């Protein structure tokens, strides 16, 4: 699924790919440390915040 902000699509895809790996290889095996994808999530979140600022200006 694409991002709500088209400019953030690549960052969302990177985060989604990381999340899928983390979920299947870590979380489902009891490893609750979610720091593996935190960098991807931070970048995607920042992109969405910029998009939100542009929309509401």
Biopython code that builds the backbone (N, CA, C, O; Angstrom):
import numpy as np
from Bio.PDB.StructureBuilder import StructureBuilder

atoms = [
    (1, "UNK", "N", (0.847, -1.171, 0.000)),
    (1, "UNK", "CA", (0.000, 0.000, 0.000)),
    (1, "UNK", "C", (0.899, 1.242, 0.000)),
    (1, "UNK", "O", (1.895, 1.305, 0.721)),
    (2, "UNK", "N", (0.532, 2.206, -0.808)),
    (2, "UNK", "CA", (1.298, 3.439, -0.881)),
    (2, "UNK", "C", (1.049, 4.310, 0.346)),
    (2, "UNK", "O", (0.081, 4.129, 1.085)),
    (3, "UNK", "N", (1.956, 5.255, 0.530)),
    (3, "UNK", "CA", (1.827, 6.227, 1.602)),
    (3, "UNK", "C", (0.728, 7.225, 1.271)),
    (3, "UNK", "O", (0.374, 7.408, 0.106)),
    (4, "UNK", "N", (0.200, 7.859, 2.285)),
    (4, "UNK", "CA", (-0.775, 8.926, 2.076)),
    (4, "UNK", "C", (-0.123, 10.102, 1.346)),
    (4, "UNK", "O", (-0.799, 10.876, 0.670)),
    (5, "UNK", "N", (1.192, 10.223, 1.490)),
    (5, "UNK", "CA", (1.967, 11.268, 0.812)),
    (5, "UNK", "C", (2.835, 10.600, -0.252)),
    (5, "UNK", "O", (3.752, 9.846, 0.076)),
    (6, "UNK", "N", (2.554, 10.869, -1.501)),
    (6, "UNK", "CA", (3.277, 10.217, -2.593)),
    (6, "UNK", "C", (4.788, 10.409, -2.476)),
    (6, "UNK", "O", (5.555, 9.508, -2.813)),
    (7, "UNK", "N", (5.213, 11.571, -2.004)),
    (7, "UNK", "CA", (6.643, 11.855, -1.865)),
    (7, "UNK", "C", (7.317, 10.947, -0.836)),
    (7, "UNK", "O", (8.542, 10.827, -0.821)),
    (8, "UNK", "N", (6.530, 10.317, 0.013)),
    (8, "UNK", "CA", (7.070, 9.457, 1.073)),
    (8, "UNK", "C", (6.992, 7.970, 0.728)),
    (8, "UNK", "O", (7.323, 7.131, 1.566)),
    (9, "UNK", "N", (6.568, 7.632, -0.470)),
    (9, "UNK", "CA", (6.367, 6.229, -0.842)),
    (9, "UNK", "C", (7.607, 5.366, -0.646)),
    (9, "UNK", "O", (7.516, 4.276, -0.083)),
    (10, "UNK", "N", (8.760, 5.835, -1.101)),
    (10, "UNK", "CA", (9.979, 5.025, -0.970)),
    (10, "UNK", "C", (10.335, 4.782, 0.487)),
    (10, "UNK", "O", (10.731, 3.675, 0.854)),
    (11, "UNK", "N", (10.198, 5.806, 1.318)),
    (11, "UNK", "CA", (10.499, 5.645, 2.741)),
    (11, "UNK", "C", (9.521, 4.671, 3.395)),
    (11, "UNK", "O", (9.914, 3.875, 4.247)),
    (12, "UNK", "N", (8.259, 4.733, 3.002)),
    (12, "UNK", "CA", (7.267, 3.803, 3.551)),
    (12, "UNK", "C", (7.582, 2.373, 3.132)),
    (12, "UNK", "O", (7.486, 1.450, 3.941)),
    (13, "UNK", "N", (7.954, 2.189, 1.883)),
    (13, "UNK", "CA", (8.283, 0.843, 1.402)),
    (13, "UNK", "C", (9.482, 0.275, 2.149)),
    (13, "UNK", "O", (9.495, -0.905, 2.502)),
    (14, "UNK", "N", (10.497, 1.116, 2.392)),
    (14, "UNK", "CA", (11.669, 0.662, 3.152)),
    (14, "UNK", "C", (11.264, 0.268, 4.565)),
    (14, "UNK", "O", (11.700, -0.765, 5.075)),
    (15, "UNK", "N", (10.435, 1.085, 5.194)),
    (15, "UNK", "CA", (9.971, 0.763, 6.541)),
    (15, "UNK", "C", (9.132, -0.516, 6.539)),
    (15, "UNK", "O", (9.322, -1.384, 7.391)),
    (16, "UNK", "N", (8.218, -0.633, 5.597)),
    (16, "UNK", "CA", (7.366, -1.825, 5.512)),
    (16, "UNK", "C", (8.189, -3.099, 5.341)),
    (16, "UNK", "O", (7.901, -4.116, 5.972)),
    (17, "UNK", "N", (9.208, -3.044, 4.489)),
    (17, "UNK", "CA", (10.069, -4.216, 4.279)),
    (17, "UNK", "C", (10.794, -4.584, 5.567)),
    (17, "UNK", "O", (10.866, -5.757, 5.933)),
    (18, "UNK", "N", (11.328, -3.582, 6.249)),
    (18, "UNK", "CA", (12.019, -3.829, 7.514)),
    (18, "UNK", "C", (11.045, -4.401, 8.543)),
    (18, "UNK", "O", (11.374, -5.355, 9.248)),
    (19, "UNK", "N", (9.858, -3.825, 8.629)),
    (19, "UNK", "CA", (8.863, -4.279, 9.597)),
    (19, "UNK", "C", (8.480, -5.736, 9.362)),
    (19, "UNK", "O", (8.371, -6.511, 10.313)),
    (20, "UNK", "N", (8.277, -6.109, 8.114)),
    (20, "UNK", "CA", (7.907, -7.497, 7.801)),
    (20, "UNK", "C", (8.986, -8.469, 8.272)),
    (20, "UNK", "O", (8.679, -9.524, 8.826)),
    (21, "UNK", "N", (10.241, -8.109, 8.051)),
    (21, "UNK", "CA", (11.351, -8.956, 8.502)),
    (21, "UNK", "C", (11.376, -9.012, 10.024)),
    (21, "UNK", "O", (11.474, -10.091, 10.609)),
    (22, "UNK", "N", (11.287, -7.843, 10.667)),
    (22, "UNK", "CA", (11.313, -7.796, 12.127)),
    (22, "UNK", "C", (10.163, -8.619, 12.709)),
    (22, "UNK", "O", (10.363, -9.396, 13.643)),
    (23, "UNK", "N", (8.976, -8.450, 12.165)),
    (23, "UNK", "CA", (7.803, -9.141, 12.695)),
    (23, "UNK", "C", (7.957, -10.653, 12.609)),
    (23, "UNK", "O", (7.689, -11.363, 13.579)),
    (24, "UNK", "N", (8.386, -11.147, 11.454)),
    (24, "UNK", "CA", (8.462, -12.598, 11.265)),
    (24, "UNK", "C", (9.696, -13.222, 11.904)),
    (24, "UNK", "O", (9.627, -14.338, 12.420)),
    (25, "UNK", "N", (10.815, -12.520, 11.874)),
    (25, "UNK", "CA", (12.059, -13.114, 12.364)),
    (25, "UNK", "C", (12.389, -12.760, 13.810)),
    (25, "UNK", "O", (13.200, -13.441, 14.438)),
    (26, "UNK", "N", (11.793, -11.737, 14.335)),
    (26, "UNK", "CA", (12.098, -11.320, 15.710)),
    (26, "UNK", "C", (10.861, -11.423, 16.608)),
    (26, "UNK", "O", (10.826, -12.228, 17.539)),
    (27, "UNK", "N", (9.858, -10.606, 16.321)),
    (27, "UNK", "CA", (8.691, -10.499, 17.192)),
    (27, "UNK", "C", (8.001, -11.839, 17.418)),
    (27, "UNK", "O", (7.713, -12.203, 18.558)),
    (28, "UNK", "N", (7.737, -12.570, 16.349)),
    (28, "UNK", "CA", (7.036, -13.847, 16.494)),
    (28, "UNK", "C", (7.862, -14.897, 17.228)),
    (28, "UNK", "O", (7.334, -15.929, 17.641)),
    (29, "UNK", "N", (9.153, -14.634, 17.390)),
    (29, "UNK", "CA", (10.025, -15.551, 18.128)),
    (29, "UNK", "C", (10.309, -15.040, 19.535)),
    (29, "UNK", "O", (11.166, -15.573, 20.241)),
    (30, "UNK", "N", (9.572, -13.987, 19.938)),
    (30, "UNK", "CA", (9.678, -13.497, 21.304)),
    (30, "UNK", "C", (10.612, -12.324, 21.511)),
    (30, "UNK", "O", (10.718, -11.823, 22.630)),
    (31, "UNK", "N", (11.290, -11.869, 20.474)),
    (31, "UNK", "CA", (12.192, -10.717, 20.590)),
    (31, "UNK", "C", (11.375, -9.450, 20.380)),
    (31, "UNK", "O", (10.973, -9.147, 19.257)),
    (32, "UNK", "N", (11.130, -8.715, 21.445)),
    (32, "UNK", "CA", (10.275, -7.535, 21.384)),
    (32, "UNK", "C", (11.046, -6.245, 21.116)),
    (32, "UNK", "O", (10.446, -5.172, 21.060)),
    (33, "UNK", "N", (12.355, -6.332, 20.951)),
    (33, "UNK", "CA", (13.172, -5.149, 20.665)),
    (33, "UNK", "C", (12.855, -4.657, 19.255)),
    (33, "UNK", "O", (13.199, -5.306, 18.267)),
    (34, "UNK", "N", (12.204, -3.515, 19.176)),
    (34, "UNK", "CA", (11.781, -2.993, 17.875)),
    (34, "UNK", "C", (12.740, -1.951, 17.299)),
    (34, "UNK", "O", (12.382, -1.234, 16.365)),
    (35, "UNK", "N", (13.936, -1.862, 17.839)),
    (35, "UNK", "CA", (14.892, -0.849, 17.379)),
    (35, "UNK", "C", (15.427, -1.131, 15.975)),
    (35, "UNK", "O", (15.988, -0.239, 15.339)),
    (36, "UNK", "N", (15.265, -2.338, 15.496)),
    (36, "UNK", "CA", (15.772, -2.722, 14.181)),
    (36, "UNK", "C", (15.258, -1.791, 13.077)),
    (36, "UNK", "O", (16.001, -1.468, 12.150)),
    (37, "UNK", "N", (14.029, -1.368, 13.164)),
    (37, "UNK", "CA", (13.410, -0.547, 12.112)),
    (37, "UNK", "C", (13.190, 0.898, 12.546)),
    (37, "UNK", "O", (12.556, 1.669, 11.826)),
    (38, "UNK", "N", (13.699, 1.266, 13.700)),
    (38, "UNK", "CA", (13.412, 2.603, 14.221)),
    (38, "UNK", "C", (13.934, 3.713, 13.312)),
    (38, "UNK", "O", (13.298, 4.761, 13.195)),
    (39, "UNK", "N", (15.074, 3.502, 12.670)),
    (39, "UNK", "CA", (15.621, 4.518, 11.764)),
    (39, "UNK", "C", (14.689, 4.721, 10.569)),
    (39, "UNK", "O", (14.414, 5.854, 10.175)),
    (40, "UNK", "N", (14.209, 3.627, 10.001)),
    (40, "UNK", "CA", (13.287, 3.717, 8.867)),
    (40, "UNK", "C", (11.983, 4.414, 9.283)),
    (40, "UNK", "O", (11.451, 5.245, 8.546)),
    (41, "UNK", "N", (11.482, 4.065, 10.467)),
    (41, "UNK", "CA", (10.247, 4.674, 10.947)),
    (41, "UNK", "C", (10.424, 6.170, 11.168)),
    (41, "UNK", "O", (9.546, 6.963, 10.829)),
    (42, "UNK", "N", (11.564, 6.552, 11.736)),
    (42, "UNK", "CA", (11.834, 7.969, 11.998)),
    (42, "UNK", "C", (11.866, 8.767, 10.694)),
    (42, "UNK", "O", (11.273, 9.842, 10.611)),
    (43, "UNK", "N", (12.550, 8.248, 9.684)),
    (43, "UNK", "CA", (12.623, 8.945, 8.397)),
    (43, "UNK", "C", (11.246, 9.069, 7.750)),
    (43, "UNK", "O", (10.893, 10.128, 7.230)),
    (44, "UNK", "N", (10.484, 8.007, 7.782)),
    (44, "UNK", "CA", (9.140, 8.029, 7.202)),
    (44, "UNK", "C", (8.244, 9.012, 7.963)),
    (44, "UNK", "O", (7.500, 9.777, 7.349)),
    (45, "UNK", "N", (8.313, 8.992, 9.281)),
    (45, "UNK", "CA", (7.509, 9.906, 10.098)),
    (45, "UNK", "C", (7.857, 11.360, 9.817)),
    (45, "UNK", "O", (6.974, 12.213, 9.729)),
    (46, "UNK", "N", (9.145, 11.636, 9.676)),
    (46, "UNK", "CA", (9.574, 13.001, 9.370)),
    (46, "UNK", "C", (9.040, 13.445, 8.015)),
    (46, "UNK", "O", (8.618, 14.591, 7.860)),
    (47, "UNK", "N", (9.055, 12.567, 7.052)),
    (47, "UNK", "CA", (8.525, 12.881, 5.730)),
    (47, "UNK", "C", (7.036, 13.213, 5.824)),
    (47, "UNK", "O", (6.575, 14.171, 5.205)),
    (48, "UNK", "N", (6.296, 12.439, 6.582)),
    (48, "UNK", "CA", (4.864, 12.700, 6.738)),
    (48, "UNK", "C", (4.607, 14.030, 7.437)),
    (48, "UNK", "O", (3.658, 14.737, 7.100)),
    (49, "UNK", "N", (5.443, 14.369, 8.402)),
    (49, "UNK", "CA", (5.279, 15.650, 9.098)),
    (49, "UNK", "C", (5.502, 16.813, 8.142)),
    (49, "UNK", "O", (4.771, 17.802, 8.194)),
    (50, "UNK", "N", (6.489, 16.709, 7.279)),
    (50, "UNK", "CA", (6.738, 17.752, 6.282)),
    (50, "UNK", "C", (5.542, 17.850, 5.343)),
    (50, "UNK", "O", (5.086, 18.950, 5.027)),
    (51, "UNK", "N", (5.039, 16.720, 4.903)),
    (51, "UNK", "CA", (3.862, 16.688, 4.031)),
    (51, "UNK", "C", (2.674, 17.366, 4.712)),
    (51, "UNK", "O", (1.955, 18.143, 4.085)),
    (52, "UNK", "N", (2.475, 17.073, 5.977)),
    (52, "UNK", "CA", (1.371, 17.664, 6.737)),
    (52, "UNK", "C", (1.530, 19.179, 6.821)),
    (52, "UNK", "O", (0.549, 19.910, 6.680)),
    (53, "UNK", "N", (2.744, 19.657, 7.048)),
    (53, "UNK", "CA", (2.986, 21.099, 7.114)),
    (53, "UNK", "C", (2.672, 21.777, 5.790)),
    (53, "UNK", "O", (2.088, 22.860, 5.762)),
    (54, "UNK", "N", (3.058, 21.140, 4.701)),
    (54, "UNK", "CA", (2.819, 21.712, 3.371)),
    (54, "UNK", "C", (1.319, 21.782, 3.085)),
    (54, "UNK", "O", (0.835, 22.778, 2.548)),
    (55, "UNK", "N", (0.596, 20.744, 3.436)),
    (55, "UNK", "CA", (-0.851, 20.676, 3.182)),
    (55, "UNK", "C", (-1.601, 21.775, 3.941)),
    (55, "UNK", "O", (-2.531, 22.381, 3.409)),
    (56, "UNK", "N", (-1.189, 22.026, 5.182)),
    (56, "UNK", "CA", (-1.937, 22.949, 6.036)),
    (56, "UNK", "C", (-1.404, 24.373, 6.019)),
    (56, "UNK", "O", (-1.823, 25.188, 6.841)),
    (57, "UNK", "N", (-0.507, 24.693, 5.122)),
    (57, "UNK", "CA", (-0.017, 26.078, 5.023)),
    (57, "UNK", "C", (-0.953, 26.951, 4.238)),
    (57, "UNK", "O", (-0.688, 28.140, 4.063)),
]
sb = StructureBuilder()
sb.init_structure("model")
sb.init_model(0)
sb.init_chain("A")
sb.init_seg("    ")
for serial, (resi, resn, name, xyz) in enumerate(atoms, 1):
    if name == "N":
        sb.init_residue(resn, " ", resi, " ")
    sb.init_atom(name, np.array(xyz, "f"), 0.0, 1.0, " ", f" {name:<3s}", serial, name[0])
structure = sb.get_structure()
